[in-house]
Amino acid sequence: AFRDYGEGFCIFSDIAVAANVLLQKFPHQSSTADPTTKSKGIRRILIIDLDVHQGNGNAALFQGNDKVQTFSVHCRSNYFSKKEHSDLDIELPAGSTDVK
């Protein structure tokens, strides 16, 4: 799903909503005054999309956002819409299995 329309089986991206809520509710706060104190909050989020289709909605939603990284494993030949660029895309050939 994209910012202004759904796609595939998604009306909206619940993962994108959750990531944005976490970033807003728990912003990263580094503690530079005392180096022994741990920093608090969410520094970065990794969205892993393991699906036959590319995670194009999340890739588009978080394009250019250095706090959210997108990683998609999907079928190379199964694009029903424009391919977006995730931070990391792994395309598998059609018919791939986990059998050696």
BELPE-V395477 format. One record per helix or strand of 3 or more residues. SS is the DSSP state (helix for helix, strand for strand). FROM is the first residue (numbers start at 1). LEN is the number of residues. If there is no record, write none. Layout:
ss:SS from:FROM len:LEN
ss:SS from:FROM len:LEN
This chain:
ss:helix from:14 len:12
ss:strand from:45 len:6
ss:helix from:56 len:6
ss:strand from:68 len:8
ss:strand from:88 len:5
